[in-house]
Amino acid sequence: MGYQRKVIMGYTIELEIYESGGCGYHKAGDKLKYPEDRGIMCPWLLDSVSSMIRVLRYGGTLPWKYEGTPYEKEIDPDGTTTEFVRCPDPTSSGVVLKIIRKKKEEK
């Protein structure tokens, strides 16, 4: 018998390619489900976003707000929260991903 911990995640995660400057994997407007679509994501983008998704899945938020920019985020712990992350490609081909966390409806 070992220690068992039950974790209940009360959120779903959706991903949207917000900007794409010529990426071979993704185009602006592409929508993905997490974790279901991990296998079709660019591995560099997936690596860049994984830690942020972990924070959001367990109810956390990230401190920056990007006020007054196209990346200004929405924070609503009882509804929808958004976050933006850029892939590590420093060229104009880089991707900006919008993470959308939605609270699951209680059954």
N, C-alpha and C positions, 0 to 999 in steps of 0.2 A: 504494500500500500504506500503510495506516495502522495505528495501534496498535489491537489488538483485545483485549478483556478478556472472559473467560468467567466469568460469575457463576453459581454453583450455589446455589440456594436449597433448603435441606434441610428446609423447614417448610411446612405448610399453615396457612391462617388461616381460622377460622370466627368468625362474629359472632353474638351473641345479645342481643336486647333484654332487658335485666335488669329495668329499670323503665321505665314509660311512664305519665305522668300525664295522658293525654288527647291525645297527639300525633296529628296527622292522618295521618302517614305510617306509624307503627309501633306495634305493641302488644306488651306484655310477653310473652315467650316466642317471638317471631318469631326464626327462625334464617336466617342469610344466609351465603353463601360469598363470600370475597374472593379475587380481584377480580371473579369472575363476576357478582355481584349489585350492583355499584356503581350501575348504572343505575336501580335501584328504591329506592335509599337516599335519604333526605332530604339535599339538598346541603349543608346546614349541619352535619349529623352527619358526613357523609363528610369534609368539610374538617377537622373537629375530630379525627378519628381517623387521618387519613392519615399524619401524621408518626410516630405511635406504631406503626402497622402497619409502616412502613418499618424502624423500629428492630427490631421483633420478627422480621420476615421474614429479616433478616440475622444473627440470633442474639443480638441485644442484649436487655437488660432495662432497665426504668426503675427509678429508685432508691427510690421510695416504696412502702410495703408496706401501709398502712392496717390495721395490726394491731388486732384487737379490734373491727373494724367489719364490716358485711355485705359490704364491698368488699375484704376481705383477699385478697391474691392468692397464687397458687401459682407457684413458680418451680422448674422442673426442665428444665435444658438438654437432657437426654436423653429427655424425655417431653413433658408438657403444661405450658405456662406460661399464666397468665391475667393480664389487665390490665383495668381499668375506666376508662371515660372518659364524661364527661357532655357532652351537646350544649350549645351556647351559649345556649339559650333559658332565661332566668332565671325564668320563671314555673313554676307547678306542672305545666305541660304538658311540661316537659323530659324527656329520655330519658337513661337510663344504659345504656351499651353494654358488654357483656362481650366482650373479645377473647380468643379461644382459639387459642393457637399449639401445633401438634402437630408433632413431628418425623416426617418422612417415613420410612417403612420402606424400608430398603435392599433393592434387588432383586438 
